[in-house]
């Protein structure tokens, strides 16, 4: 029953997360991370809670440093809702619109509608209506205006085939075609806003929802009790979950309902009496909003200690510094928590539990009531101590953190499983796509594909560059002559992805080339095989040749040639039977540069082999200079030996030609005795394939 419930839970989550509107919001928020990082660090530097530091930045050069940080903060968090509108609209159009639609029109329409809902037409309109408080209008504008724009654009520019300014610039015409859709969207939002303001007697939609939130706390008397504080925490967290900056949206409530608590306690102490107000702004900052909304310092610790997902741990490390100062937008938007159904329960429950524990501890006198004003950016533990003037304040924070971590841990593990499942699905789809289209994709750049596959290729490239050397592995497949003697071994590259295991080798080489590390990668490949050479000889016998696959691009690279020369000085290749095998996927251009490079390799004592001979772009021209020692017959010819006379004739012709040139031939993919005997009868006496052995690691535990 439990498994069935979990399956249904995952299916429900998957359906929710695949909705274009949800994906647009979440991706739009993730795309804002650079702005959030800049804004977060400027806020930390602006409010760093050390008195000497604050005095310095306020007085140095008439407050120049403080102004600098403030300018950056206002240009990021101060207009956060504008960035949010832009980013959500852009993401939505990527999911919903076809390539022929002018996406820029939707973004312009969304920003225009945001200013309509926010009341930009009102006197005194300022940053307070463009920052975190305005995130709800931003979401509505980003999604609503974009969807309306798409509807009107398709109606007026496809069905009706409207055109403008014949003969003028194409881009000019494309943007001019957005005029009617943008106008209709703006009119729709303006009319809606007018209706709202008339019905509810307010100045704008933005003012309406802020007033509604404030009025929710106008009941129950002036002095806030447990349930009013509980509801405040719950509502703030719910707003955050749906993309609305709960702390800023409820700032009016905080100022009128909870801020007076600190003043009451300070007045009581000044009069020689005991403080009586449990709830104050500092109470929430210290004991509930640890690390930011949702008590996300607990989530951060749970991720760093218990998550197995590398990218999630990386996000935790990046977000940890601002979260020490209770700035958690990176975590909220980057994980993301917003519109993430997996995180809904712990994000709501953790701050409520912390609030309840803290209220009880203060009410029964374990922790003193707060009577000292501190900055909300004061780090955890230090903040609890300073606010209460007692070590018990810090201990209460520590206890709350431990409880919060325990709440978050199961959901972090669910996130890991969900990420692993999605990653595996995406990986399988990408590998299938690559293998099915491998020939076509040889002339394409994977990371430039305008699709999910292009994005995934970029992710794999980043992982390949990060773990370039650490995850190189080699499997070895022996080669035998007709008498059964092992005469050679081919080193077959395997690159082990941390999550997906061994990647398809041709894909690894292509990605290494696209991300600019192919030569370095293949140098490491060469070194890795040389380090294992003695073990290979011990396992397969002396006198064998050891073949290493190197791409044609790398072989003709002067840096690689110099690398080999340096290795030759340390440990000469001559007489060691080290071979380089050139695959047909990277067919060599037969020019003077190639000839010189191959000649230099021969002079170092390195043997040369051609893989998949007679297939792809292979040409008899390769044999003109007689630089190659071995040709490897492609497996498709070997597989067709028993049914196709043509395959026999082709292989027979190859063996006759190579015999005259003193070049030996190896047949790959030999799987049966019948194939071996046919090959022997037509002049091929070296074999590689499952008849003898699969490719196996030196360490069988691999």
C-alpha positions as CSV (number, residue, x, y, z in Angstrom):
1,X,0.0,0.0,0.0
2,X,2.8,2.3,0.8
3,X,4.5,1.8,-2.5
4,X,1.2,2.4,-4.3
5,X,0.7,5.7,-2.4
6,X,4.3,6.8,-3.3
7,X,3.7,5.9,-7.0
8,X,0.5,8.0,-7.0
9,X,2.3,10.8,-5.1
10,X,5.1,10.9,-7.7
11,X,2.6,10.8,-10.6
12,X,0.7,13.8,-9.1
13,X,3.9,15.7,-8.6
14,X,5.0,14.9,-12.1
15,X,1.7,16.2,-13.6
16,X,1.9,19.4,-11.6
17,X,5.5,20.1,-12.4
18,X,5.0,19.4,-16.2
19,X,2.3,22.1,-16.5
20,X,3.7,24.9,-18.7
21,X,2.6,27.6,-16.2
22,X,4.4,25.9,-13.3
23,X,7.5,25.2,-15.4
24,X,7.5,28.8,-16.6
25,X,7.4,30.2,-13.1
26,X,10.1,27.9,-11.7
27,X,12.4,28.3,-14.7
28,X,11.8,32.0,-14.7
29,X,12.8,32.3,-11.1
30,X,15.9,30.1,-11.6
31,X,17.0,32.4,-14.5
32,X,17.0,35.3,-12.1
33,X,19.7,33.7,-9.9
34,X,22.5,36.0,-11.2
35,X,20.5,39.1,-10.2
36,X,19.7,37.5,-6.9
37,X,23.3,36.7,-6.1
38,X,24.4,40.3,-6.8
39,X,21.5,41.7,-4.8
40,X,22.0,39.3,-1.9
41,X,25.7,40.2,-1.5
42,X,25.1,43.9,-1.8
43,X,22.5,43.6,1.0
44,X,24.9,41.6,3.2
45,X,27.6,44.3,2.6
46,X,25.1,47.0,3.3
47,X,23.7,45.6,6.5
48,X,26.6,43.6,7.9
49,X,25.9,43.6,11.7
50,X,29.2,44.9,13.1
51,X,29.0,48.4,14.6
52,X,32.6,49.4,13.6
53,X,31.9,48.3,10.0
54,X,28.6,50.2,9.8
55,X,30.3,53.4,11.1
56,X,33.0,53.1,8.5
57,X,30.7,52.6,5.5
58,X,28.4,55.4,6.7
59,X,31.1,57.9,7.1
60,X,33.8,57.1,4.6
61,X,33.7,59.6,1.7
62,X,30.4,60.9,2.9
63,X,28.8,57.5,2.7
64,X,30.1,56.6,-0.7
65,X,30.5,52.9,0.1
66,X,27.0,52.7,1.6
67,X,25.5,54.5,-1.4
68,X,27.3,52.1,-3.7
69,X,25.9,49.0,-2.0
70,X,22.4,50.7,-1.8
71,X,22.4,51.5,-5.5
72,X,23.2,47.9,-6.4
73,X,20.6,46.6,-4.0
74,X,17.9,49.0,-5.3
75,X,18.8,48.0,-8.9
76,X,18.3,44.3,-8.1
77,X,15.9,43.6,-5.2
78,X,14.4,47.1,-5.5
79,X,12.9,46.2,-8.9
80,X,12.8,42.4,-8.4
81,X,9.2,42.1,-9.7
82,X,10.2,43.7,-13.0
83,X,12.9,41.1,-13.5
84,X,10.5,38.4,-12.4
85,X,7.8,39.5,-15.0
86,X,10.4,39.5,-17.8
87,X,11.8,36.1,-16.8
88,X,8.5,34.3,-16.4
89,X,7.1,35.6,-19.6
90,X,10.3,34.6,-21.5
91,X,10.1,31.1,-20.0
92,X,6.4,30.7,-20.7
93,X,6.9,31.6,-24.4
94,X,9.7,29.0,-24.7
95,X,7.3,26.3,-23.5
96,X,4.2,27.4,-25.3
97,X,5.1,29.4,-28.5
98,X,6.3,28.1,-31.8
99,X,9.5,29.5,-33.3
100,X,7.6,31.7,-35.7
101,X,6.0,33.7,-32.9
102,X,7.7,36.9,-31.9
103,X,8.5,36.2,-28.3
104,X,9.7,39.7,-27.5
105,X,6.1,41.0,-28.0
106,X,4.9,38.8,-25.1
107,X,7.7,40.1,-22.8
108,X,6.8,43.8,-23.6
109,X,3.1,43.1,-23.1
110,X,3.8,41.4,-19.7
111,X,6.0,44.3,-18.4
112,X,3.4,46.8,-19.6
113,X,0.6,44.9,-17.8
114,X,2.7,44.6,-14.7
115,X,2.9,48.4,-14.5
116,X,-0.8,48.6,-15.0
117,X,-1.6,46.2,-12.1
118,X,1.0,47.9,-9.9
119,X,-0.4,51.4,-10.3
120,X,2.3,53.1,-12.3
121,X,-0.3,55.7,-13.4
122,X,-0.6,56.9,-9.8
123,X,1.3,59.9,-8.3
124,X,4.2,58.9,-6.1
125,X,4.6,55.5,-7.8
126,X,8.0,54.2,-6.7
127,X,10.3,51.2,-6.0
128,X,8.0,49.9,-3.2
129,X,5.7,48.8,-6.0
130,X,8.4,47.2,-8.2
131,X,10.2,45.2,-5.5
132,X,9.4,42.0,-3.6
133,X,6.0,43.3,-2.5
134,X,4.9,43.2,-6.2
135,X,5.7,39.6,-6.9
136,X,2.0,38.6,-7.2
137,X,1.3,41.2,-10.0
138,X,4.6,40.0,-11.6
139,X,3.4,36.3,-11.7
140,X,0.0,37.3,-13.0
141,X,1.4,39.6,-15.7
142,X,4.1,37.2,-16.7
143,X,1.7,34.3,-17.3
144,X,-1.6,36.0,-18.0
145,X,-0.3,38.7,-20.4
146,X,1.9,36.1,-22.3
147,X,-1.0,33.7,-22.7
148,X,-3.3,36.4,-24.0
149,X,-0.6,37.8,-26.3
150,X,-0.1,34.3,-27.7
151,X,-3.9,34.0,-28.4
152,X,-4.1,37.4,-30.1
153,X,-0.9,36.9,-32.0
154,X,-2.1,33.7,-33.5
155,X,-5.4,35.2,-34.3
156,X,-4.2,38.3,-36.0
157,X,-0.9,37.2,-37.5
158,X,-1.7,33.7,-38.7
159,X,-5.3,33.3,-39.4
160,X,-5.8,36.8,-40.7
161,X,-2.3,37.1,-42.2
162,X,-1.9,40.8,-41.4
163,X,1.2,42.5,-42.8
164,X,2.7,45.9,-42.4
165,X,5.1,48.2,-44.2
166,X,5.7,46.1,-47.3
167,X,9.2,46.2,-48.5
168,X,10.7,47.4,-45.2
169,X,13.2,45.5,-43.0
170,X,12.1,42.0,-42.0
171,X,12.8,42.5,-38.3
172,X,10.9,45.8,-38.3
173,X,7.9,44.0,-39.8
174,X,8.2,41.2,-37.2
175,X,8.1,43.7,-34.3
176,X,5.4,45.8,-35.9
177,X,3.3,42.7,-36.1
178,X,3.1,42.6,-32.3
179,X,1.4,46.0,-32.2
180,X,-2.2,44.7,-32.3
181,X,-1.6,41.8,-29.8
182,X,0.2,44.0,-27.3
183,X,-2.5,46.6,-27.6
184,X,-5.3,44.1,-27.0
185,X,-3.5,42.6,-24.0
186,X,-2.8,46.0,-22.5
187,X,-6.5,47.0,-23.0
188,X,-7.7,43.7,-21.4
189,X,-5.5,44.3,-18.3
190,X,-6.4,47.9,-18.0
191,X,-10.1,47.2,-18.1
192,X,-9.7,44.5,-15.5
193,X,-7.7,46.8,-13.3
194,X,-10.4,49.6,-13.6
195,X,-13.1,47.1,-12.7
196,X,-11.2,46.0,-9.6
197,X,-10.5,49.5,-8.5
198,X,-14.1,50.6,-8.9
199,X,-15.6,47.6,-7.2
200,X,-13.2,47.5,-4.2
201,X,-12.6,51.3,-4.0
202,X,-8.9,51.0,-4.2
203,X,-6.2,52.6,-6.3
204,X,-4.8,49.5,-8.0
205,X,-4.7,45.7,-8.0
206,X,-1.4,45.8,-6.1
207,X,-3.0,48.0,-3.3
208,X,-6.0,45.7,-3.2
209,X,-4.2,42.5,-2.3
210,X,-1.9,44.3,0.2
211,X,-4.9,45.8,1.9
212,X,-6.6,42.4,2.0
213,X,-3.6,40.8,3.7
214,X,-3.4,43.7,6.3
215,X,-7.1,43.5,7.1
216,X,-6.8,39.8,7.9
217,X,-5.0,40.8,11.1
218,X,-7.4,43.5,12.2
219,X,-9.5,41.1,14.3
220,X,-8.9,39.6,17.7
221,X,-7.8,42.7,19.7
222,X,-4.7,44.9,19.6
223,X,-2.3,42.6,21.6
224,X,-1.2,39.7,19.5
225,X,-1.5,36.2,21.0
226,X,-0.3,32.8,20.0
227,X,-2.9,32.2,17.3
228,X,-2.4,35.5,15.6
229,X,1.4,34.9,15.4
230,X,0.8,31.3,14.2
231,X,-1.5,32.6,11.4
232,X,1.1,35.2,10.5
233,X,3.8,32.6,10.1
234,X,1.5,30.3,8.1
235,X,0.2,33.0,5.7
236,X,3.7,34.3,5.1
237,X,5.0,30.9,4.2
238,X,2.0,30.2,1.9
239,X,2.6,33.5,0.1
240,X,6.3,32.6,-0.3
241,X,5.5,29.2,-1.7
242,X,3.3,30.8,-4.4
243,X,6.0,33.2,-5.4
244,X,4.9,36.2,-3.3
245,X,7.5,37.7,-1.0
246,X,5.6,37.0,2.2
247,X,7.8,39.1,4.5
248,X,7.4,42.2,2.4
249,X,3.7,41.6,1.5
250,X,2.9,41.4,5.2
251,X,5.3,44.2,6.2
252,X,2.3,46.4,7.1
253,X,1.0,43.7,9.5
254,X,4.5,43.4,11.0
255,X,4.8,47.1,11.7
256,X,1.3,47.6,13.2
257,X,0.8,44.3,15.0
258,X,4.2,42.9,16.1
259,X,6.8,45.7,16.0
260,X,5.2,47.5,19.1
261,X,6.0,44.4,21.2
262,X,9.7,45.3,21.4
263,X,8.9,48.9,22.4
264,X,6.6,47.7,25.1
265,X,9.3,45.4,26.6
266,X,11.9,48.2,26.5
267,X,9.5,50.6,28.2
268,X,8.7,48.0,30.9
269,X,12.3,47.4,31.6
270,X,13.0,51.1,31.8
271,X,10.2,51.4,34.3
272,X,11.6,48.6,36.4
273,X,8.9,46.1,35.5
274,X,9.1,42.7,33.7
275,X,8.5,42.6,29.9
276,X,5.2,41.0,28.9
277,X,5.2,40.9,25.1
278,X,6.3,37.6,23.7
279,X,5.8,38.5,20.1
280,X,7.9,41.1,18.3
281,X,9.6,41.5,15.0
282,X,12.8,40.3,16.5
283,X,11.0,37.2,17.9
284,X,10.2,36.1,14.3
285,X,13.6,37.1,12.9
286,X,15.5,35.1,15.6
287,X,13.4,32.0,16.2
288,X,11.2,31.5,13.1
289,X,12.9,33.0,10.1
290,X,16.3,31.4,10.7
291,X,18.1,31.5,7.4
292,X,15.1,33.2,5.9
293,X,11.5,32.2,5.3
294,X,10.6,28.6,6.0
295,X,13.4,28.4,8.5
296,X,15.5,27.4,5.5
297,X,18.7,27.2,7.5
298,X,17.4,23.8,8.5
299,X,16.9,22.9,4.8
300,X,20.4,24.1,4.0
301,X,21.9,21.9,6.7
302,X,19.7,18.9,5.6
303,X,21.0,19.3,2.0
304,X,24.6,19.6,3.0
305,X,24.6,16.7,5.3
306,X,22.1,14.3,3.7
307,X,21.6,15.1,0.0
308,X,23.3,12.8,-2.5
309,X,22.5,15.1,-5.4
310,X,25.7,16.9,-6.4
311,X,24.0,19.9,-8.1
312,X,21.8,20.4,-5.0
313,X,24.7,20.3,-2.7
314,X,26.5,22.8,-5.0
315,X,23.5,25.1,-4.7
316,X,23.6,24.7,-0.9
317,X,27.3,25.7,-0.8
318,X,26.6,28.7,-3.0
319,X,23.6,29.8,-0.9
320,X,25.2,29.2,2.5
321,X,27.0,32.5,2.9
322,X,23.9,34.7,2.3
323,X,21.8,32.3,4.3
324,X,24.0,32.8,7.3
325,X,22.7,36.4,7.2
326,X,19.1,35.2,6.7
327,X,19.0,36.0,3.0
328,X,17.6,32.9,1.3
329,X,16.3,34.0,-2.1
330,X,19.0,31.8,-3.8
331,X,17.6,28.7,-2.1
332,X,13.9,29.6,-2.5
333,X,14.3,30.4,-6.2
334,X,17.2,28.1,-7.0
335,X,16.1,24.8,-5.5
336,X,13.3,25.9,-6.1
337,X,10.9,25.8,-3.2
338,X,8.4,28.0,-5.0
339,X,5.7,25.9,-6.7
340,X,7.5,22.7,-5.7
341,X,4.9,20.4,-4.3
342,X,7.5,18.2,-2.6
343,X,8.7,21.1,-0.5
344,X,5.2,22.4,0.5
345,X,4.8,20.4,3.7
346,X,8.2,21.0,5.3
347,X,8.3,24.6,4.1
348,X,5.0,25.3,6.0
349,X,5.4,22.9,8.9
350,X,9.0,23.8,10.0
351,X,8.5,27.5,10.8
352,X,5.2,26.7,12.5
353,X,6.9,24.1,14.7
354,X,9.8,26.5,15.4
355,X,7.3,29.3,16.2
356,X,5.3,27.0,18.6
357,X,8.4,25.8,20.4
358,X,9.8,29.3,20.8
359,X,6.5,30.7,22.0
360,X,6.1,28.0,24.6
361,X,9.8,28.3,25.8
362,X,9.3,32.1,26.2
363,X,5.9,31.9,27.8
364,X,7.1,29.5,30.6
365,X,10.3,31.5,31.2
366,X,12.9,29.2,29.8
367,X,14.0,32.0,27.4
368,X,13.8,35.7,28.3
369,X,11.4,37.9,26.3
370,X,13.2,39.9,23.7
371,X,14.0,43.5,24.7
372,X,17.0,44.3,22.5
373,X,16.8,45.4,18.9
374,X,19.0,43.6,16.5
375,X,19.4,43.6,12.7
376,X,17.4,40.9,10.9
377,X,20.7,39.9,9.1
378,X,22.4,38.9,12.4
379,X,23.6,35.3,12.1
380,X,21.8,32.5,13.9
381,X,23.0,31.7,17.4
382,X,24.6,35.2,17.7
383,X,21.2,36.7,17.0
384,X,19.5,34.6,19.7
385,X,22.1,35.5,22.3
386,X,22.1,39.2,21.5
387,X,18.3,39.6,21.3
388,X,17.6,37.9,24.7
389,X,20.9,38.8,26.4
390,X,21.0,35.1,27.4
391,X,22.7,31.9,26.2
392,X,19.3,30.3,26.3
393,X,18.3,32.3,23.3
394,X,21.1,30.8,21.3
395,X,20.3,27.3,22.6
396,X,16.7,27.7,21.6
397,X,17.8,28.6,18.1
398,X,20.0,25.5,18.0
399,X,17.2,23.3,19.3
400,X,14.8,24.7,16.6
401,X,17.4,24.1,13.9
402,X,17.8,20.4,15.0
403,X,14.1,19.9,14.9
404,X,13.8,21.6,11.6
405,X,16.6,19.5,10.0
406,X,14.7,16.4,11.1
407,X,11.6,17.7,9.4
408,X,13.3,18.6,6.2
409,X,15.5,15.5,5.8
410,X,12.8,13.0,4.5
411,X,11.7,15.5,1.9
412,X,15.3,16.2,0.8
413,X,15.6,12.5,0.2
414,X,12.4,12.5,-1.8
415,X,13.8,15.4,-3.9
416,X,16.9,13.3,-4.5
417,X,14.9,10.3,-5.7
418,X,12.8,12.6,-7.9
419,X,15.9,14.2,-9.4
420,X,17.5,10.8,-9.9
421,X,14.3,9.5,-11.7
422,X,14.0,12.6,-13.9
423,X,17.8,12.6,-14.6
424,X,17.7,8.9,-15.6
425,X,14.7,9.5,-17.8
426,X,16.3,12.5,-19.5
427,X,19.6,10.6,-19.9
428,X,18.0,7.6,-21.5
429,X,16.1,9.8,-23.9
430,X,19.2,11.8,-24.8
431,X,21.3,8.6,-25.4
432,X,18.6,7.1,-27.5
433,X,18.3,10.3,-29.5
434,X,22.1,10.4,-30.0
435,X,22.5,6.8,-31.1
436,X,19.5,6.9,-33.4
437,X,20.9,10.1,-35.1
438,X,24.6,9.5,-34.6
439,X,25.6,9.9,-38.3
440,X,23.6,13.0,-38.8
441,X,24.9,14.5,-35.5
442,X,28.5,14.2,-36.6
443,X,28.1,17.4,-38.5
444,X,26.0,19.0,-35.7
445,X,27.1,20.7,-32.5
446,X,25.1,19.1,-29.7
447,X,25.4,22.0,-27.3
448,X,23.9,24.3,-29.9
449,X,20.8,22.3,-30.5
450,X,17.7,24.4,-29.9
451,X,16.0,21.7,-27.8
452,X,16.0,19.9,-24.4
453,X,18.8,17.8,-25.9
454,X,21.0,20.8,-26.4
455,X,20.5,21.8,-22.8
456,X,21.2,18.3,-21.5
457,X,24.4,18.2,-23.7
458,X,25.5,21.4,-22.0
459,X,25.0,19.8,-18.6
460,X,27.0,16.7,-19.6
461,X,29.7,19.0,-20.9
462,X,29.9,20.8,-17.6
463,X,30.2,17.5,-15.7
464,X,32.8,16.2,-18.1
465,X,35.0,19.3,-17.7
466,X,34.5,19.1,-13.9
467,X,35.4,15.5,-13.5
468,X,37.6,15.1,-16.6
469,X,40.4,13.0,-15.2
470,X,38.7,11.4,-12.1
471,X,36.2,9.4,-14.0
472,X,38.3,7.9,-16.8
473,X,38.3,4.1,-16.8
474,X,39.5,1.6,-19.3
475,X,38.3,-1.8,-20.4
476,X,40.6,-4.0,-22.3
477,X,39.7,-6.4,-25.1
478,X,42.4,-8.9,-26.2
479,X,43.3,-9.8,-29.8
480,X,44.3,-13.4,-30.8
481,X,45.9,-15.0,-33.8
482,X,44.6,-18.2,-35.5
483,X,46.7,-20.4,-33.2
484,X,45.0,-18.9,-30.1
485,X,48.0,-16.8,-29.0
486,X,47.2,-13.3,-27.6
487,X,49.0,-10.8,-29.8
488,X,47.4,-7.5,-28.8
489,X,45.0,-5.6,-26.6
490,X,42.8,-2.7,-27.4
491,X,42.2,-0.2,-24.6
492,X,38.6,0.9,-24.7
493,X,37.7,4.2,-23.1
494,X,34.9,4.3,-20.6
495,X,34.0,7.6,-18.8
496,X,32.0,6.9,-15.7
497,X,29.2,9.4,-14.9
498,X,28.6,9.8,-11.2
499,X,24.9,9.0,-11.6
500,X,24.5,7.2,-14.9
501,X,27.5,4.9,-15.0
502,X,29.5,4.5,-18.1
503,X,28.5,6.8,-21.0
504,X,28.4,5.9,-24.6
505,X,32.1,6.3,-25.6
506,X,31.6,8.1,-29.0
507,X,29.4,10.6,-27.2
508,X,32.1,11.3,-24.6
509,X,34.6,12.1,-27.3
510,X,32.1,14.4,-29.1
511,X,31.2,16.3,-26.0
512,X,34.9,16.6,-25.0
513,X,35.5,18.2,-28.5
514,X,32.5,20.5,-28.2
515,X,33.5,21.8,-24.8
516,X,37.1,22.4,-25.9
517,X,38.9,19.8,-23.8
518,X,39.4,17.0,-26.4
519,X,43.2,17.2,-26.6
520,X,43.7,17.5,-22.9
521,X,41.2,14.6,-22.4
522,X,43.0,12.3,-24.8
523,X,46.4,13.2,-23.3
524,X,45.0,12.0,-20.0
525,X,43.6,8.9,-21.8
526,X,47.1,8.2,-23.1
527,X,48.7,8.6,-19.7
528,X,46.1,6.5,-18.0
529,X,46.8,3.5,-20.4
530,X,50.5,3.9,-20.0
531,X,50.2,3.7,-16.3
532,X,48.3,0.4,-16.6
533,X,50.6,-1.0,-19.3
534,X,52.6,-3.2,-17.0
535,X,49.4,-4.7,-15.5
536,X,48.1,-5.3,-19.0
537,X,51.3,-7.1,-20.0
538,X,51.2,-9.2,-16.8
539,X,47.7,-10.2,-17.6
540,X,47.9,-10.9,-21.3
541,X,51.6,-11.7,-21.9
542,X,54.8,-10.1,-23.1
543,X,55.2,-9.1,-26.8
544,X,51.6,-7.9,-27.2
545,X,50.7,-4.6,-28.9
546,X,48.7,-2.1,-26.8
547,X,46.3,0.0,-28.9
548,X,44.9,3.4,-27.7
549,X,42.1,5.1,-29.5
550,X,42.9,8.8,-30.3
551,X,40.8,11.0,-32.5
552,X,42.0,12.4,-35.8
553,X,41.6,15.9,-34.5
554,X,44.0,15.2,-31.7
555,X,46.6,13.3,-33.7
556,X,47.2,16.3,-36.0
557,X,47.3,18.7,-33.1
558,X,50.7,20.1,-32.5
559,X,50.1,20.3,-28.7
560,X,49.5,16.5,-28.7
561,X,52.6,15.8,-30.7
562,X,54.6,17.9,-28.2
563,X,53.0,16.0,-25.3
564,X,54.1,12.7,-26.8
565,X,57.6,13.9,-27.4
566,X,57.8,15.0,-23.7
567,X,56.6,11.5,-22.7
568,X,59.1,9.9,-25.0
569,X,61.9,11.7,-23.2
570,X,60.8,10.4,-19.9
571,X,60.0,6.9,-21.1
572,X,60.8,6.2,-24.8
573,X,58.0,4.5,-26.8
574,X,60.4,2.7,-29.2
575,X,60.1,-1.0,-29.0
576,X,57.2,-0.9,-26.5
577,X,54.5,-1.8,-29.1
578,X,52.3,1.2,-28.2
579,X,49.8,1.8,-31.0
580,X,47.5,4.6,-31.8
581,X,44.2,3.6,-33.4
582,X,42.4,6.2,-35.6
583,X,38.6,5.7,-35.8
584,X,36.7,6.4,-38.9
585,X,34.4,8.9,-37.1
586,X,37.3,11.3,-37.3
587,X,38.6,10.6,-40.8
588,X,41.9,12.2,-41.5
589,X,42.3,14.9,-44.1
590,X,45.2,13.6,-46.3
591,X,47.3,16.7,-46.5
592,X,50.9,17.6,-45.7
593,X,50.1,18.5,-42.1
594,X,48.6,15.0,-41.6
595,X,51.5,13.3,-43.2
596,X,54.1,15.2,-41.1
597,X,52.1,14.4,-37.9
598,X,51.9,10.7,-38.7
599,X,55.6,10.6,-39.6
600,X,56.5,12.1,-36.3
601,X,54.4,9.5,-34.5
602,X,56.2,6.7,-36.4
603,X,59.6,8.2,-35.6
604,X,58.7,8.0,-31.9
605,X,58.2,4.3,-32.3
606,X,54.4,4.4,-32.1
607,X,52.5,2.0,-34.3
608,X,49.5,3.3,-36.3
609,X,46.2,1.5,-36.9
610,X,43.1,2.4,-38.9
611,X,39.8,1.4,-37.3
612,X,36.6,0.4,-39.3
613,X,38.5,0.2,-42.6
614,X,36.3,0.1,-45.7
615,X,33.5,2.0,-43.9
616,X,32.5,5.7,-43.7
617,X,35.0,8.1,-45.2
618,X,37.9,5.6,-45.3
619,X,39.9,5.9,-48.4
620,X,42.6,3.7,-50.0
621,X,44.5,7.0,-49.9
622,X,45.4,6.2,-46.3
623,X,47.7,3.5,-47.5
624,X,49.6,5.8,-50.0
625,X,52.4,6.7,-47.7
626,X,52.6,3.3,-46.0
627,X,52.6,4.8,-42.5
628,X,50.0,2.5,-41.0
629,X,50.9,-0.9,-39.4
630,X,47.4,-2.3,-39.1
631,X,43.9,-2.1,-40.6
632,X,40.9,-3.2,-38.5
633,X,38.1,-4.6,-40.6
634,X,34.7,-3.1,-39.6
635,X,32.4,-5.4,-37.7
636,X,29.5,-5.1,-40.1
637,X,31.6,-6.9,-42.8
638,X,32.6,-9.6,-40.3
639,X,28.9,-10.0,-39.3
640,X,27.9,-10.5,-42.9
641,X,30.5,-13.2,-43.7
642,X,28.3,-16.2,-43.3
643,X,25.4,-14.8,-45.4
644,X,27.1,-12.5,-48.0
645,X,29.6,-13.4,-50.6
646,X,30.3,-9.7,-51.2
647,X,31.5,-9.3,-47.6
648,X,33.9,-12.2,-48.2
649,X,35.2,-10.6,-51.4
650,X,35.7,-7.2,-49.8
651,X,37.7,-8.7,-46.9
652,X,39.7,-10.9,-49.3
653,X,40.6,-7.9,-51.4
654,X,41.7,-6.0,-48.2
655,X,43.9,-8.9,-47.0
656,X,45.6,-9.2,-50.4
657,X,46.3,-5.5,-50.6
658,X,47.6,-5.2,-47.1
659,X,49.8,-8.4,-47.4
660,X,51.6,-6.7,-50.4
661,X,52.1,-3.6,-48.2
662,X,53.3,-5.6,-45.2
663,X,50.3,-4.4,-43.1
664,X,48.5,-6.9,-40.9
665,X,44.7,-7.0,-40.6
666,X,42.5,-7.5,-37.5
667,X,38.9,-8.6,-37.8
668,X,36.6,-7.1,-35.2
669,X,33.4,-8.5,-33.7
670,X,34.4,-12.1,-34.3
671,X,31.8,-14.1,-32.4
672,X,31.7,-17.6,-33.8
673,X,34.2,-20.3,-34.9
674,X,32.5,-20.3,-38.3
675,X,33.5,-16.6,-38.8
676,X,37.0,-17.3,-37.6
677,X,37.5,-20.1,-40.1
678,X,36.1,-18.1,-43.0
679,X,38.4,-15.2,-42.2
680,X,41.4,-17.6,-42.0
681,X,40.5,-19.0,-45.4
682,X,40.6,-15.5,-47.0
683,X,43.8,-14.4,-45.4
684,X,42.9,-12.8,-42.0
685,X,44.5,-14.4,-39.0
686,X,44.0,-11.9,-36.2
687,X,40.7,-11.6,-34.4
688,X,39.0,-9.5,-31.8
689,X,35.6,-10.2,-30.4
690,X,33.4,-12.1,-28.1
691,X,34.6,-15.5,-29.4
692,X,37.6,-14.9,-27.2
693,X,36.6,-12.2,-24.7
694,X,34.4,-9.2,-24.0
695,X,36.1,-5.9,-23.1
696,X,36.9,-6.2,-19.4
697,X,38.5,-4.0,-16.8
698,X,41.8,-4.9,-15.2
699,X,40.1,-4.7,-11.8
700,X,37.0,-7.0,-12.1
701,X,35.2,-4.9,-9.5
702,X,34.7,-2.2,-12.1
